[in-house]
Amino acid sequence: MLRRLLPALLLAALPAVATQPALAAPAPGATVTAATVRAAPSPAAPSADVKYYVVRDEFGGEPEFLFEIAQRFLGSGDRNDEIFQLNKGRLQPDGLRLTKPEAILPGWILQLPPDAEGDGIRTGPLPTVTPRATASTAAALTPVSDGLPWWKWASLASAGVLLLAGGALAAWWTARRRRQATGSRPPAPAWPDTDRYYRLEDNPS
């Protein structure tokens, strides 16, 4: 029985063996490993050239911010959101990422729209950064993201001073009116001389 089944099993396995793809023969002298038979990954496409700008420490004596950069290179500060969207979440050289339009730091690499023009713009593949985060740069964005701007604190302080001054002025004016009203009041009428009245009744003339 076994002798009859063995030839039948061999004939059934022949089609499966014939359908297996043939492997390329290795080059002479090459060592055949598991990596040799794997398909080699296709090379990555080269990065396209873009326009980008490296944030400076200051411009015109003031720290740089997205509105000013958009106004200088795109002709309108209202286009700052375009720069923000192009760079949102990208890793920067200091290990931080752009998460809010009002928070950028010197040394950050910002990709610009294709129509950007101006001194300081660079053209080429966007540089690959190596993060080097430090505690000082990580803490640099805390006041900007969490605290109120200085002008809001100044407005609140001014409003408090005005309220105090208004209250003091109102109290002074009220006291002054009361003093004036007291000083102009007519004197109280004198009581009649009752003793003289009775004396005249006792001694009629």
Contacts in CASP RR format, 6 or more apart in sequence:
PFRMAT RR
TARGET T0000
AUTHOR 0000-0000-0000
METHOD contacts of the structure
MODEL  1
MLRRLLPALLLAALPAVATQPALAAPAPGATVTAATVRAAPSPAAPSADV
KYYVVRDEFGGEPEFLFEIAQRFLGSGDRNDEIFQLNKGRLQPDGLRLTK
PEAILPGWILQLPPDAEGDGIRTGPLPTVTPRATASTAAALTPVSDGLPW
WKWASLASAGVLLLAGGALAAWWTARRRRQATGSRPPAPAWPDTDRYYRL
EDNPS
23 37 0 8 1.000
26 32 0 8 1.000
26 36 0 8 1.000
30 36 0 8 1.000
46 125 0 8 1.000
47 124 0 8 1.000
47 125 0 8 1.000
47 126 0 8 1.000
48 125 0 8 1.000
49 123 0 8 1.000
49 124 0 8 1.000
49 125 0 8 1.000
50 111 0 8 1.000
50 112 0 8 1.000
50 114 0 8 1.000
50 123 0 8 1.000
50 124 0 8 1.000
50 125 0 8 1.000
50 126 0 8 1.000
51 111 0 8 1.000
51 112 0 8 1.000
51 113 0 8 1.000
51 114 0 8 1.000
51 116 0 8 1.000
51 121 0 8 1.000
51 122 0 8 1.000
51 123 0 8 1.000
51 124 0 8 1.000
52 109 0 8 1.000
52 110 0 8 1.000
52 111 0 8 1.000
52 112 0 8 1.000
52 121 0 8 1.000
52 122 0 8 1.000
52 123 0 8 1.000
52 124 0 8 1.000
52 126 0 8 1.000
52 127 0 8 1.000
53 69 0 8 1.000
53 73 0 8 1.000
53 109 0 8 1.000
53 110 0 8 1.000
53 112 0 8 1.000
53 116 0 8 1.000
53 120 0 8 1.000
53 121 0 8 1.000
53 122 0 8 1.000
54 107 0 8 1.000
54 108 0 8 1.000
54 109 0 8 1.000
54 110 0 8 1.000
54 122 0 8 1.000
55 64 0 8 1.000
55 69 0 8 1.000
55 104 0 8 1.000
55 105 0 8 1.000
55 106 0 8 1.000
55 107 0 8 1.000
55 108 0 8 1.000
55 109 0 8 1.000
55 110 0 8 1.000
56 64 0 8 1.000
56 106 0 8 1.000
56 107 0 8 1.000
57 63 0 8 1.000
57 106 0 8 1.000
58 64 0 8 1.000
59 68 0 8 1.000
59 72 0 8 1.000
62 68 0 8 1.000
64 104 0 8 1.000
64 106 0 8 1.000
65 102 0 8 1.000
65 104 0 8 1.000
66 80 0 8 1.000
66 83 0 8 1.000
66 84 0 8 1.000
66 101 0 8 1.000
66 102 0 8 1.000
66 104 0 8 1.000
67 77 0 8 1.000
67 80 0 8 1.000
68 77 0 8 1.000
69 80 0 8 1.000
69 83 0 8 1.000
69 110 0 8 1.000
70 76 0 8 1.000
70 77 0 8 1.000
70 78 0 8 1.000
70 79 0 8 1.000
70 80 0 8 1.000
70 82 0 8 1.000
70 83 0 8 1.000
71 77 0 8 1.000
72 118 0 8 1.000
73 112 0 8 1.000
73 116 0 8 1.000
73 117 0 8 1.000
73 118 0 8 1.000
73 121 0 8 1.000
74 82 0 8 1.000
74 83 0 8 1.000
74 112 0 8 1.000
74 113 0 8 1.000
74 115 0 8 1.000
74 116 0 8 1.000
79 113 0 8 1.000
80 101 0 8 1.000
81 101 0 8 1.000
82 113 0 8 1.000
83 110 0 8 1.000
83 111 0 8 1.000
83 112 0 8 1.000
83 113 0 8 1.000
84 98 0 8 1.000
84 101 0 8 1.000
86 110 0 8 1.000
86 111 0 8 1.000
86 112 0 8 1.000
86 113 0 8 1.000
87 98 0 8 1.000
87 108 0 8 1.000
87 110 0 8 1.000
87 111 0 8 1.000
88 98 0 8 1.000
88 99 0 8 1.000
89 97 0 8 1.000
89 98 0 8 1.000
89 99 0 8 1.000
90 97 0 8 1.000
90 98 0 8 1.000
90 109 0 8 1.000
90 111 0 8 1.000
91 97 0 8 1.000
91 129 0 8 1.000
91 131 0 8 1.000
92 98 0 8 1.000
92 105 0 8 1.000
92 107 0 8 1.000
92 108 0 8 1.000
92 109 0 8 1.000
92 129 0 8 1.000
92 131 0 8 1.000
93 107 0 8 1.000
93 108 0 8 1.000
93 109 0 8 1.000
93 129 0 8 1.000
93 130 0 8 1.000
93 131 0 8 1.000
93 132 0 8 1.000
94 105 0 8 1.000
94 107 0 8 1.000
94 108 0 8 1.000
94 131 0 8 1.000
94 132 0 8 1.000
94 133 0 8 1.000
94 134 0 8 1.000
94 137 0 8 1.000
95 129 0 8 1.000
95 131 0 8 1.000
95 132 0 8 1.000
95 133 0 8 1.000
95 137 0 8 1.000
96 105 0 8 1.000
96 133 0 8 1.000
96 137 0 8 1.000
96 138 0 8 1.000
96 141 0 8 1.000
98 104 0 8 1.000
98 108 0 8 1.000
98 110 0 8 1.000
100 144 0 8 1.000
100 145 0 8 1.000
102 144 0 8 1.000
103 141 0 8 1.000
103 144 0 8 1.000
103 145 0 8 1.000
104 110 0 8 1.000
105 137 0 8 1.000
105 140 0 8 1.000
105 141 0 8 1.000
109 126 0 8 1.000
109 127 0 8 1.000
109 129 0 8 1.000
111 126 0 8 1.000
112 121 0 8 1.000
END
